[in-house]
Amino acid sequence: MQTRKTQKSPKTKIIVVINQKGGPGKTTLSFHLAHAGLENEHSKVLCLDLDSQGTLSQYLTDDLDVISVTQGGVGDLFEGATPQPQKTTHPQIDLLHGHRELDRYDADQTAEERAYSTEMPDLLRGLGYDYIIIDTPPAVGLRHLSPLFWADIVVIPLEPAMSGISGFQNVLQVVDESISALNPKLKWVGVMNRANMRVKSQREKDTWMRKNYGNKILATLSTRTAVAEAMEESPARPVWSHRGAPKELRDQWRQVCAEIVCK
């Protein structure tokens, strides 16, 4: 891998958001975790958008066309090029953007060797950021799995539904069978998201998860339009900065995200 000389930063925390199912709110949670990392006014955050849909990149840049830029961005990590993070519309948050051609790396043997090399996590920690937040695609492949090798914490959002729990358990199985030997210090937490606790089946699944996984499952985040409204502002903002959001909701999201970045 061709890299510039970097100095490993022991304080850099790498957080990957993942589930083997689309729709549990990975991008929304990644966006909020990035902003939670800024609670210290001197913090610097880098987001890696590994999803070829590039939705996180669009929210952070307020630019729908950013995914059309198929050179540079997060692809540099797999190309062996020196990464060049770009500024976003959010002060102190930089980005290695995702784009619509990222799928090509999943079948690239050279990219796989780079992704699983010991140089990769050292390279990321040497970029000078306090937090690195990684949004992943739902499909199992290089961009889904290799970040687990780089990370300190894996966050698994899931909806209280059979498919959500199945995707959650699949991630844990991968961690146990394939990643733990490569990255034994990796921690994980689950986040129940988009829950409607007035629905009996969802309450039952929430209870089942907590019975089986205990305090590894953080506070349940309910389905609220205020979260989507905050994300759709221009520029997008975390729900705790959205005036139209109920205080309880603002406090809940801020607490959960702060708990994750402080682990």
Buried (B, 14 or more C-beta within 10 A) or exposed (E): BEBEEBEEBEEBBBBBBBBBBEBBBBBBBBBBBBBBBBEEEEBBBBBBBBBBBBBBBBBBBBBEEBBEBEEBBBBBBBBBBBBEBBEBBBEBBBBBBBBEBBEEBBEBEEBBEBBBBEBBBBBBBBBEBBBBBBBBBBEEBBBBBBBBBBBBBBBBBBBBBEBBBEBBBBBBEBBEEEBEEEBEEBEBBBBBBBBEEEEEEBBEBBEEBBEEBEEBBBEBBBBBEBBEBBBEEEEBBBBBEBEEBEEEBBEBBBBBBBBBBEB
